[in-house]
Structures are given as structure tokens and as C-alpha cells.
Amino acid sequence: MFRWSMSFLGDSMKNIFIKIIVVVLVIALIVGVYFIKQSVVSNNIDTDSIDLSSNKKAVKMINFVAPDCVACYKMEGLMQEIMEEYKEIAQIYQVDVMENQQYANAYNIMYTPTQIFFDEDGNEIERHEGFIGKKDLVEKLADLGVKK
């Protein structure tokens, strides 16, 4: 059986080689987290525009996300689609809990992503914690009376 070995390197060279590998892996991790954070954070709305008590009678939903949340990253594309498709008939927001801790505290957000659904009068009627697929999200909005 073939076994890979670094026996051709001296002990000091092995230590240097291992240190280089560790540094490269740490840099790759930092760069990966940075790009994930930029992707999730860049599409958040201006939280000043959230008005759950507005005169506009529409079902509302807030999706709470965090920059280091893998499920949030996976939901990013579908949330953008939902926000675009339903912009005339529902108010759908996305809020970064790290940048807007007042909202996270006000709604007692413990996990991300968390979706909170509100009725037409701004009263919380349901919440979901974790990833939710587009089909399930569309069904949930339909159950609340939002029809495309």
C-alpha cells in the first residue's frame, strides 16, 4: 500500500510546511466568511422603512438573518425572488440582526434565519425558525391570504 510521507523533508522543513498550510487554510476561511457576509448583508433593507402599522393593509413578513448564517446565505436568492414577486401585494423585509440589534431584541430573535409573519394590522401571527424553501414560503403567504 502506498503511503504519502514527508520523510524527504527534514524536521524543520516539515514544521515550516505545516505552518504554511495552516496559514493558507486560515486565510481561505477568512475570505470565505467575508464573501458570505457581503452576500447576505448587501441585500438587506433600510430598517427605517419597516412600518408594521402602516395604513397599507397588507400581510407583512420579516426575515431575520445574520452574516455568518449558512441557512441565511442559502435563502438569499429565494428571498430576493419573493420580495420582487410580492412587492405589490405584501410587505416583505430582510433584516440583519447584527446591524439592527434593536429589532432582534424587540422580536426576541434567538436563531437565524427567523421569519415572522404579521397580519394586515401588524400583529404577529406566526414565526418560523430556520431555512424555509420557496414552495413552503409561497404556501405560507397563500395561507395568510396573499395571492399572486
N, C-alpha and C positions, 0 to 999 in steps of 0.2 A: 504494500500500500504506500502511495506517495504521501509524504508529509512535508508541508511547507515549513521552512525553517529560515531563521535569520542567522544561522551559525557562521555564515561567511563574514558577518559583521562583528566587530569587537564589541565588548560590553558598553563602552562609551558611545559608540555609534548606534547601538540598539536604543540607548536612552534618548539620544538626540532624535532618532527616527520616531520613537513613540511620542515624544513631546511635540514634534511637528504634526503628527497625525491628530493628537488631541487638540492642538490649536486650530487646525483646519476644520475639525468637526464642530468646535465651539463657534467659530466664525460662520459656518454654514447654518447652524441653529439660530444664531442671532439674525442673520439675513432672512431666513425663512420666517421667523416671528415678525420681523419688521414688515415684510411684504403682506403677510396675512393681516396684520393690524391695519396697514394702509388700505387694504381692500375693504375691510369691514367698516372702518371709521369713515372713509371718504364718502360713503353714501348715506350717512345719517342726516336727518333733517335738522333744521334750526328749531330747537326746542321752544323758542318763543312763539312759534306758530301753532303749537298744540293748544287747542281750545275745546275741551270736552263738553263745555256748557254752551257752546255756540248756538245761535239761532238756527243754524243749518241742521235740519233734522236728518241725521244720517247715523248709521251704525259706525262705530269707531273701533280701531284696533291699534294697540301699541305693541311693537316687537322690541323687547329689551335685549341688547346684545353687548358683548364685550370684545375687545381687540384680540384677546388670546383664546377665544372660544372657537373650537373646531366646528361644532354644530352651527354656530352663527355664520361662519365662513361658508359652510355647505348650503345654508339657506339664502345667502346673499342674492344669487341670481333669481331665484323664485320670488323673493320679496320684491325685487325691482319690477318683475313682471306683474305681480299682484298690484303693486302700487300704481303702475301705469294703467292696467286694465280696469281698475276700480276707482280711479281718481275722480270720476264724475258722480259716483253713487255711494261712496263710503270714504271715510277719513282714515287713512292707514299711515301710521308713523313708525319710524325706526329710531330708537334712542340708545346711544352708547352710555352704559351705566358708569363707566369710568369718568367720562367727561361731564355727566349730568347726574351726580350722586343724589341731588335733591329729589329727582324723580324715582331713583332706585329706592331711596328711603321712604318716600311718600307712598309708594305702591308695594313696599315690603318685598323687594325682589331679592331672592336668595340664590337663584340659579339662572344661567343664561344658556340658550335663549329662553325667554318667557314671553308669551303672547297673552295680552289681556284684552278681552272683548267688552265693549261698552254698548248699552242700548242707545236709542236716539236721544235720550235725555242726559246721557253722560254717566249713567250708573253702571258700575262693574257688574257684569252678569256671568262671566266665566273667565278662567285663566288656564293656560296650558304651559307646562314647563318642558323644555327640551325641543328637539327637532320635530317639525311638523311638515309633511310633504305638501306639495301644491294641491293635489287632489283633496286631501283632508282639509286643507285651509279653505278651499273653494266650497266644500261641503259645509264647513262651519259657518262661513259667511252666508250661504244659502239658508241654513237653518235659522239664522238671525234675520232673514227677510231680505237679504241683499241679492238681487237677481241681475245678471248681466243682460 
